[in-house]
Amino acid sequence: MYTSNLNRFLRIPSVFVVFLLLFANAAMANQCDWGDADLNGRPLAEKGPTEVSLRLYILDITSIHDVDQSFVADVFFRAEWQDPRLAHDSPEPCKADITQIWTPVLQLLNRRHIERIREPEV
């Protein structure tokens, strides 16, 4: 029992060090420079729709209400897409302000109450 607790204790700092190194690298990244490119528009709009992959991870179901036929859950939502305009030649990472680049408009519609997160694009 003592050995398993010691092994668990030794694994936590190594995971912490990995995360620390990843975040330190991102924090030290320089600001990206794309020149005069307009990155607020949808990428490759002239070639058709932009494919966006969506993932929803249920982290925890905190309560279930039988009478209301509902539940409360903690979820993690991830959206991924390719934007070739953001490619750069440097081997070093760079960072950008989220307001500088296009992001898809997402709304959660399978809810008891619908709340507008962001105005739709025209």
Secondary structure, 3 states (H helix, E strand, C coil): CHHHHHHHHHHHHHHHHHHHHHHHHHHCCEECCCCCCCCCCCCCHHHCCCCCEEEEEEEEEEEEECCCCEEEEEEEEEEECCCHHHCCCCCCCEECCHHHCCCCCCCCCCCCCCCCCCCCCC
